[in-house]
Amino acid sequence: MSISWPVAAIVVALVFIIGLIILGSLSSRPGSLSRSKISAEVAKEEVQAKHDEQYRTLAADYETLAREMRDATSAIQSDLATMLERVDSIERMMREVG
């Protein structure tokens, strides 16, 4: 028994298409990752780690700035209080003299 060439071509094409469908479904399963997906995930994690490190550095810089501003504000308040006391004593002396 012999198969005609058009029937053989159709059978070969069907086997090829079924094989591609099976391979496609196996590689797109949720548990399996292709190399490109893995490298994309690794790249994403590297970028995320870099941004996390930059965020921590920025947050530390802002904490330092806030601490310095608080110290400067405290120093200015004490200097201002001292100046107000001096002005008050000078005004009292001027009232006593004048």
Phi and psi in degrees as a GROMACS rama.xvg file:
@    title "Ramachandran Plot"
@    xaxis  label "Phi"
@    yaxis  label "Psi"
@TYPE xy
-123.618  148.819  SER-2
-101.422  137.939  ILE-3
-71.9262  156.143  SER-4
-63.884  -34.721  TRP-5
-65.7539  -38.1189  PRO-6
-67.253  -41.1762  VAL-7
-63.3621  -41.0694  ALA-8
-64.3835  -40.2849  ALA-9
-66.4157  -42.5115  ILE-10
-62.9119  -45.6811  VAL-11
-62.5512  -42.2032  VAL-12
-63.9935  -42.0541  ALA-13
-63.683  -43.6238  LEU-14
-62.0619  -41.7067  VAL-15
-63.8428  -45.5588  PHE-16
-65.4878  -42.2642  ILE-17
-63.0995  -40.9576  ILE-18
-61.693  -42.2075  GLY-19
-64.3663  -40.012  LEU-20
-63.9173  -43.3885  ILE-21
-64.714  -46.1124  ILE-22
-63.6233  -38.6704  LEU-23
-64.6699  -40.5262  GLY-24
-71.1149  -33.3476  SER-25
-69.343  -38.9352  LEU-26
-78.6449  -18.1483  SER-27
-99.8914  12.2643  SER-28
-65.2271  148.217  ARG-29
-60.2569  -32.1881  PRO-30
-79.163  -18.9727  GLY-31
-101.995  138.431  SER-32
-119.49  134.236  LEU-33
-80.358  169.606  SER-34
-60.948  -40.0861  ARG-35
-66.0646  -37.7925  SER-36
-67.203  -39.842  LYS-37
-64.8037  -46.2549  ILE-38
-66.1076  -33.9915  SER-39
-66.2867  -40.5139  ALA-40
-65.0049  -42.1531  GLU-41
-63.2894  -44.8108  VAL-42
-62.1698  -40.6545  ALA-43
-62.9112  -42.7172  LYS-44
-66.622  -37.0606  GLU-45
-64.8247  -43.1108  GLU-46
-65.1424  -41.4394  VAL-47
-63.2118  -41.9116  GLN-48
-63.3861  -40.8758  ALA-49
-62.9878  -44.037  LYS-50
-67.1111  -36.9306  HIS-51
-62.7857  -42.3708  ASP-52
-64.7473  -42.9377  GLU-53
-63.7223  -38.474  GLN-54
-64.4275  -44.341  TYR-55
-62.2846  -41.147  ARG-56
-63.2448  -44.9848  THR-57
-63.4025  -42.7277  LEU-58
-62.6517  -40.6764  ALA-59
-64.5225  -39.9942  ALA-60
-62.5715  -42.7698  ASP-61
-67.0383  -36.1502  TYR-62
-62.8747  -42.9901  GLU-63
-62.7541  -44.4567  THR-64
-61.5005  -43.0255  LEU-65
-63.1729  -41.7461  ALA-66
-63.5379  -44.5206  ARG-67
-64.1823  -40.9387  GLU-68
-65.0859  -39.4049  MET-69
-64.4096  -42.9866  ARG-70
-64.6093  -42.0128  ASP-71
-65.1316  -41.3052  ALA-72
-63.6303  -40.71  THR-73
-63.7178  -43.3727  SER-74
-64.2595  -41.4709  ALA-75
-64.1773  -40.6439  ILE-76
-63.7635  -41.6359  GLN-77
-68.6655  -38.7939  SER-78
-64.0206  -41.4555  ASP-79
-64.3432  -40.8857  LEU-80
-62.806  -40.7704  ALA-81
-63.6262  -44.4109  THR-82
-63.6107  -40.9134  MET-83
-63.3858  -38.2821  LEU-84
-63.4161  -42.5795  GLU-85
-63.6748  -45.6821  ARG-86
-62.0381  -40.7549  VAL-87
-63.2446  -42.9942  ASP-88
-68.5872  -35.7188  SER-89
-66.4937  -40.0159  ILE-90
-64.0817  -40.2674  GLU-91
-63.1274  -41.9911  ARG-92
-64.425  -39.4728  MET-93
-65.6808  -37.5457  MET-94
-67.2217  -40.0133  ARG-95
-67.2853  -39.0167  GLU-96
-75.043  -43.0311  VAL-97
